[in-house]
Amino acid sequence: MASGNENSSDDKLLLEEAVFRPSRWPGLIWAVPIAAFAIIIWLGISTLLESGPSVTVTFPVTGGFSAGSTPVQYKGFTVGHVETVKLSKTLGQISVKIRFVKEMAGHLGRGTQYWISGNNFSITNLSQIKSLISGPVIAIAPHKGAIVKHATGLSAPPVPAFTPPGETVTLVTAKLSHLSVGSPVDYNGFKVGEISGITLAPDGSHFDVGVFIQKKWANLITSKTRFWSEGAVHLSTSGSGATVQLASIPALLSGGVAFTTPGGIAGPGVKTGTRFTLYGSKQAALNAPGADAVAYRIIFSGGPHGLAASAPVQLEGAPAGSVTKVVTSFDPAKKQLQTSVTLMLEPSLINRTGGGGDLQAPRAQMNAMLSALIKQGLRAQLASSMPVVGGKMIKLALVPNAPAATLQPGTPPLIPSISGGGGVGSAITRIDDILAKLNALPLTQIAANTRQLSAQLARLSTAPQTQQTLERLDRTMAHVDSLTQQADAQLPAILHEVKRSAAQADAALAAVKGLASPHGLENAGLESTNLAHALYEISEAAKALHALADFLTSHPNALLTGRED
């Protein structure tokens, strides 16, 4: 019993010791959320302390903006990011909230400019290639002052208030080609400027291309400078053959302008605003007439056959000027086409030996020179710079045996011309003429007559009468040969007898002359009348024998053919 009571008292004691008593400390499990909450508060406070000001900018609607990723840059450095992008109710604008770094505080005052950069790719600025992948960015030109919370942005970079020193000239062209703002301007392959602007004339007749040239290179441009577009591949010809003109790589991709000054740089440079013509190629620019050029006119029969303005003019193979106008018209009186060509000759390209030339009066000197050359046969011809593929040109050359002509007066004077000689076109024309004449021949009738004549000759050669005639001819020729051989054998004896008879006649004549003396007549008992007649007969016989001997000596065949009178 006693042991039972002891156990009961021990159980009571244990129950009293296990009584739960709550602690005043919440416990370690709450340490994690408390720490996280503290970190959040600290980050928020830190962000507020580190972040800069925010500005809302309104832009025209454009794609590529993304909240949280589109950067805001100043001279290539990121100075902020786009926080939000909202489209206006009119759907014509977007509102972009920009959060800047704290260093921009105090630099976002009135006059700060915002614009979109990289939305229009240009090959002239290769740094914009990355914008094709990353999208556009917002560029900024800061201005000191109190922060302006709302601003209006630009869709293109603003014109800088400060530009490097230099000169700006204007190029006039009817066709723009593929030039663009920023395209290079080269001098002998070296970049000395760029295209600063392009505007279309109000009437649409031409484009005005602004060209900026750096100040240190501005002296390269004078009033005689020629500009041309080099953003292409040009084929040209010269005395050394065909050449291919290639522009620089940037000019091939984005277009470009090049220039040169014929005769070298001489005289003062030009001022801003000076206007020049922009030619389509280097050849056209170099062939363009200068201020001292003298105009002349040429008339060709037929059409121009590809001749156009800016075509070169050569004087005996040397450059002398260019064509300025080509007009084709119909002549009702002659009922044919004719082409009137106006050309300009450059006195500076034709040096005058023995005193040079007076550029103050180039017309008189050029007229005198051409008049003298035209008297020697100078004529204008339509020619090709290269066979088959070459462009047309005007050639002034001396033509042998040219009809008389003069420099005809007029406004401008008329240079005599002839049809272009040589060339593929004229050769084809001559071949066509020959073929036309051959086609006009009665070839069918000629062939029939030839076949008929051949048949008649064949029948005649096989006829019995022809065979008998040929046999008789053979016998006759054999008889003639026999007579000839006999005559050849007898000819020496005949000549000997003739010569001997002539000698005897000479002796008889001498004897008769001896009898003609007074003593001879008395001794012979002859009368003088009979003696004179005998003397005459003997003398004539001797002459005849001598003539016969000489004739047979030089014509032995006379024994067969007889003597021809």
Buried (B, 14 or more C-beta within 10 A) or exposed (E): EEEEEEEEEEEEEEEEEEEEEEEEEEEEEEEEEEEEEEEEEEEEEEEEEEEBBBBBBBBEEEEEBEEEEBBBBBEEEEBBBBBBBEEEEEEEBBBBBBBBBEEBEBBBEEEBBBBBBBBEEBBBEEEBEEBEEEBBBBBBBBEEEEBBEEBEBBEEEEEEEEEEEBBBBBBBBEEBBBBBBBBBBBBEEEBBBBBBEBEEEEEEEBBBBBBBBBEEBBBBBBBBBBBBBBBBEBBBBEEEEEEEBEBBEBBBBBBBBBBBBBEEEEEEBBEEEBEBBBBBBBBBBBBBBBEBBBBBBBBBEEEBEBBEBBBBBBBEEEBBBBBBEBEBEEEEEEEEBBBBBBBBBBBBBBEEEEEEBEEEEBEEBBBEBBEEBBEEBBBBBBBBBEEEEBBBBBBBBEBEEBEEBEBEEEEBBBBBBBEBEEBEBEEEEEEEEEEEEEEEEEEEEEEEEEEEEEEEEEEEEEEEEEEEEEEEEEEEEEEEEEEBEEBEEEBEEBBEEBBEBBEBBBEBBEEBBEBBEEEBBEEEEBEEEEBEEBBEEBBEBBEBBBEBBEEBEEEBEBBEEEEEE
